[in-house]
Amino acid sequence: MTIRLRRKLLAWAPLVLLAALILGLFLRPSGTALERIQARGELVVVTRPSLTTVYGDENGSTGMEYELARGFAERLGVELRLVEADDLATVQKLLLAGKADFAAAGLVITEQRRQQLRLTTPYQKVDTLVMYRLGEPRPNTLVDLDGKSVAVVSGSSNADLLEQARAAQPELKLDVYTGTNVEQTLARVEEGEADYALINSNDYAIHRGLFPDLAAGFTIGADQGLAWAFAPGSDGSLYQAAQRYLTQQNAIGATEQLAKRFYGHVERFDLYSARSFIRHLDDRLPDYTNAFRDAAEDAGFDWRLLAAVAYQESLWDAGAISPTGVQGLMMLTNQTAREMGVTDRTDPGQSIHAGAAYLRKLHDRMPERIAEPDRTWLALAAYNVGFGHLEDARVLTQKQGGDPDRWQDVKQRLPMLAKPAYAGQLRYGPARGGQAVAYVRHVRGYYDLLVWAENSERHRPTLVATAE
């Protein structure tokens, strides 16, 4: 190579290097799926709104799927955006069309879905239950379904299970009714349009209080996993991150705690209580809903929480009187009524507004460090047993190494207020603290039912109409 040629090459080298860098910028891959999501700052999840996936309460969106997806988005450092679909078929269609990063819609792991989608490790196990009307013969096996009509959600794993059962037993003759959601499916059975329905056990847990005349007959599919679904063909980075997240959440018990939070009410109501609640929801609550809404706006509470308190106190009976002399919808004592300026405890408007204001007063007396929802549960306990007695329970909690600002810890000590062994440690004397624990549990249960009722197709028209 001549000296002149070497000099020319050296002169051109910076330009060649610059051209290579520019070309590299255009040809460089856009990054992994996970990197693209983190770059745009948003995780898009397609779901089917329901009481087991995502619905609204006093704090906005909630639900088992929502809380898990929100936690995953927080782990990635991005915002969560939901894309809502009306049915399971649309969920899968939107996912495969690239309209969402993954689907979180209460999807049961099935062989067919494994072939079409990339499914994560299960975060929850459910059974498929055969539902029937109380008063009718209880089904115990598939043979009992012969010649009957069965309702299922269209496109669900339960619809697949039913088809598999029919294929395995060709002599099984069934009339199959399909609906777009669990409520439609259960309503068919309740109203006598179908003899039986197939639903998942988590759906039964939430809908049990709204359909008290239905019960589970037998299990047709046990321990089926619920999973998130990803479109096949992606680089797998987001899928692997979701796998790690769900595995960790399972390992630390976070998914189990979420399940208890959303489905732990199953044993809260007996049949009589549930039936009474649904009946009163339709024939008593509409008379007072506007008053609850007005009082809630003034006091800064969810109106459904106030309604739940009133139901626990009086079953929404404005003329209720207890053996101890408390009266009205919110069962105010004479002392509390005077303190809150009530002239007639049986007047629904006065009772509701005074009860809401008194609960706000107790809520505000709590130390500022106590966060929600513990702050509200503690205030409810004080509403029932008295603020001083609640403070005694909180002091006992701290002495015994518990957290006095956490309802889960305090409720374990409240029953001790009635035990003679602790009398010397109580500044405000003995009290029926165990009753306060049951009180808060019942109010929380009624509140859950009111939230679910307002999110349901069957009761929403009544509840919304009263607000107009």
N, C-alpha and C positions, 0 to 999 in steps of 0.2 A: 504494500500500500504506500503510495507516494505521500510526501509531506503535505502537498497541496490538497489531496483527497482527504487526509486525516483532519486537516484544518476545516474543511467544508463540513465534514461530519460533526465535528465538535461544535461548529457554529449552529448547525441545525438541531442538535440534541435537545436544547431547552424547548424548542417548538414542538418536537416530536413528543417529548414528555408531557407538555401541556395538552396536546391533542389526545394523548392516551388517557389523561385524567378526565378530560371533558367527556370522551366517549364512555369511560367507565361510569360516570355519573348517570348517563342515559341508559346504560345496559345493566346497572346494578339492580338486583331484585328489590322489590318494594318492602322486603322484610317478611317475617313470619306472621301468621294470623294473629298471634298474641301481641307481637310488636305493633302491628297495624291498629289493633284495638287500643293499646296503651297510647299510641300516637294521637289517635282521634279523641281519646278521653271518654269513650262511651262503650258500654257493653249492651248489645241489643239482644233481648231474649223474647221469644214468642211463647205465649201461654194462652190457656183457655180460662177466663175468669170463672171461678167457682169458690165455694167455701173451703175447699181443700187445696186450692192453688193460690189465688190472690183475690182479695175483696177489700172493702173499705171499712175502717173503724174511726174512732175519734182522732187518731193520729195520722190518718191517710191510708195508704195501701198497707196491707198486711196479709198473712196467710203463710202456710208452710213453705210453699215453693218460693214465694216472694222473699221471705226472710233468708232462705238459703242463697238465693240468687243475689240478693243485696249484699250479703256477707262476702260472696265471691267477688263481686264488683269492688267492694272496699279492699279486698285482698290485692286486687290488681291495680288499685289506685285510680279507678275510673268511675263514672256515673252509670247508673243502671237505667235503661230505657226499655219499657215493655211494649211489645206489639201484641195486641189482643186478637184472638181468633174465636169464631163462634162454635167451632166443633173440632174434633181431633183430626179429621181429614184436612181441614184448612191449616191446622198447625203444621202438619207434615209438608203440605204444599208450599207454605211460606218458607219453611226451613230449607227445603231442597232448592227453592228458587233464589236462595241467598239473601232473603229479606231479614234474616236474623242470624246471630252467631251460634245460638243453640236453642233448643226447646226445653222448657221446664213446665210441664203440663200434667203432672201426675201420671206419667206414662209407665205402664206395667211392662216389664221385660218379657217379650215373647220371641219365639223363633223367627216369626215373620218380620218383626221389627229389627231383629239382629241382622237379617239379610238386607234390609233396606237402609238402616241407619247405623251410626256408631254410638253405642250406648255405654254410659259410665257404669261404675260400680254402683250397686243399689244403696240408697241412703235411708230406705224405709221398707219394711215388709208388710204386705197386706194379704188378706184372704178374700176370696169371692164368696159372698153370702147369698143364699136364696131367701128372699123376703116374702112374707105372707101377711094377710090380715088377721089380727087377733080375733078369735071367735070362729075362725075357719080351721079345718083340720091342718095340723102342722105337717109340712113335708119333711121326710127324713132321708129319702134317697131319690135318685133320678127317676125311678119308676113312678114315684108319686106325681111327677110332672106330666106323665103320659096323658094325652087328651086335654091338656090344659093350655092356657095362654100365658106366655112369659114375655116380660118387657125388659129390654136392654138398651143401653146407650149405643147409638150407631157408631161403628168404627172402633169400638172399645175392645179391650182384651176379653171382656166378658161376653161380647158378641161372638168372638172367636171360640171361647170355651164352649158356648152353647152349640156352635156348629160342630165342634169336635165331638161333643157328647152325642149329637144326632148321628154323626157319621159312625161312631162306635156302636150305637144302638139304633139301627135303621128302623126298628119297629116302634121307636119313640115318636109319637105324633104330637107336634106342638104348633100352636099358633104364636108367631113371634111378632111383637110390637117393638118398633124402634123409636127412640126419641133423641133429642140433641143433648140432653143433660140429665143428671141424676134426679133432679126435682120432677121433671116430666115423667121419668120412669117410675118413681115412687108414687106420684099422684095417680097414675093409671091403676095401680094396685089399690090404693086407698079408696078411689072412687068406683072400684068394681069393674073397670074396663079390662083389667088383666088379673089373672089369678096369682101370678108370682112375678118377681123381678130379681135380676142379678145385679148386685152392686158390690163395690169394694168395702172392706171393713172400715177404712178411714172415712168413707162417705157416710156409712151408717153411724159412726161415732158423732159426726157433726149434725146429721139430719135427724137423729133419734128424737131430739126434743121437739122438732117441727112436725114429725109424723109419729105421734105417740101410739097410734092404733096399728102400727106395723111392727113386726118382730122378725128376727132371723130364724130360719128353719134349720138349715144345715149348710155346711161348707163344701163348695164344689172345687175350689182351688185354694191351696194353702201356701203360705210363705212365698208369695210372689213379690219380686223386687220392683220398686219404683226407681226410675233412673232419669237422668238428663239425656237428651238425644242431640247428636251432631251429624251434620251432613257428611257423607263419605267423600273421600278424595282430597280433603284439606291436608295441610302439612302436619297436623296432629299436635301442634304446640299448645293451642287453647284447650284441646281435649285432655292433654296430659296435665295441664295446670288444674283443670277441673277435677281430674282423677285424684291428684294430690290433695286438693282442697277437701273433697268429699271424704276421702280416706281419713284425713286428719280429723274432720268434724265427727265422723263416726267413732274414731279412736278416743277422743276426749269426752264423748257423751253429749256433744252439742246437738246432734240431730235427735237424740233421745229426749233431751230437754225440750226441744221444739215440739216434738210429738206430744209430750205431756201437756205443753202449753195449749196446743190447739185441739187435742182430742181427749184430754184428761177429764172432761166433764161427763163422760159416758155414765158414770155411776152417781152423778149428782142428783138426778131426779128419778123418783119412782113414777110409775105409770100414772097414778092419780094426779100427782103434781104437774106432770107434763101436760096431761089432758086439760087440767084446769087452766094452766098458763095459756095454752093455745086458744081456749074458749074466751078467756078474759082479754087476750090480745085483740080479739075481734070485737067483743061486745062492751068492754069497759074502757080500754086504753084510749080509743078515739075521742072520748069525752074530755080527756085531760091532756092530750098531746100538745096542744098549743100552749097550755100553761107550763108544761115541762120545758118546752122550747124557749119560752120567754124567760123563765127562771134560770135556765141554763146559760142563756146569753148574759144575763145580769151577773151571775155568779162565776162564770167562766168554766163551766163543766159541760161535758157531753150530755145532752138531754136524755139519752138512753140510760146513762148511769143514774140520773135522778129518778127516772121511771123504774129502774131496777130496785133502787132503795125503797121506793113507795110500794112496789109489789111485795117485797119482803116484809114491809111493815104492815100493810093493810089489804093486800090483794087488790089494790086500786078501788077500795071501798071507802068513800068519803065519810061515811057514818060509822066506821069501825071504832070500837072502844075495847081496850084490853082490860084484863082483870085488875091491872094496877092503876087504871085510870087515864092512861095516855089515849089520845084521840086523833082522828082524822087520817088523811092519806099518808102523811109522814109520821104519824104517831108521836106528836110532840107532847112532852110533859108540861105541866103548868108552869114550871120554872123556866123551861126553854121558851115557851110561848111568850111569857112576859119579857124575857130577855130580848126576843126578836120582835117585839111589838105586835104580837098577834092578839086580836080581840075575839076571834071566833075560830077555834081549832078545827071545827068541822067544815069551815069554808074552804073548798078545794084550792082556790087561788092563793089565799093567805097561807095555808098549810104548805103548799109546794114551794112558794117563794121563801117562806121562813126556814123550811128544811134545807133548801139549797144554800141560803145565806149562812145557816148554822154550820153546814158541812164545809163551806168555804172558810169560815172562821177557824174551825179545827184544822183544816188543811194548812192555813197560813201560820198557825201556831207551831207547826212542826219545824225543827231546825232546817235552815236553808240548805244544808248539805245533803238532805235526804232527797234522792232523785225519784222520778217516776219509773215504774208504776207503784213502787213501794210506798211513796208518799200518800197516794190515794187510798191504798189498802189500809194503811195505818190510820188515816183519817176516818175511814169507815168503821174501824174497830173502836175508835174513840167515840164515834156517833152512837154506838151501841152500848159500850161499857163505861164511857166517861173518860175524859182526857187524863185525869189524875191516875186512874187505874191503868190506863195504857202506859203512862210514864213509869209506874211501878214495874210493869212487865218489861219495859225497855231497860230499866236499871238491873233487874234480875238477869236479863239476857247478857248485859255487859259483864256482870259479876261472874257469870258462868262461861265466859270466853266467846260468846256469840256476838253477832253484829247487831246493835240496837237500832240501826237504821235500815235493816233488812227484814221485810215482812216474814220471809221464810224462817228466820231465826226467832223473831218475836212471837210468832204464833205458837211456837213450841213451849213458850214460857207462860203464855196467858192462862192456860188451865191451872197453873201453879197458884194463881191468886186465890183459889178456893181451898187450897190445902193448908191445914193448921200448921204444918211444918215450916211454912214460909211466912206465917202471920207476923213474926217479929221483924221481918225485912220490908214490910209494906207500909209506906208512908200514908197511903190513903185507905188502908184497911182492906179486908177481903172483898172479893168480887167474883162473879161468875164469868171468868175469863174464857172458859171453854165455849160458852154461848157466843161470845164475840167472834171466836174463830169460825164457828158454824155460820154466823151472820155474814161475815165477809165472803165465805165460800159460796153461800147462796146468792148474795148480791152479784158476785162475779159470774155465777152461772146464769142468772137472769139477764145480766148485761150481755153476755155472749149470745144468748138466744135472741135478744132484741136486735143486736147487730146482724146476726144471721138472718133474722126475719126481714129486716129492712133490705138485705141484699138478695132476698129470695124473690122469685117470680110470684109466689102465692100471696105473700103478705105485704110486699112493697107498695102496691096500689093503695092499700088502706092507710099505711103509715105516712106515705108521701102526701096523700090527699088531705090529711089533717093539717098539714103544714101550710096549705094554701089559704 
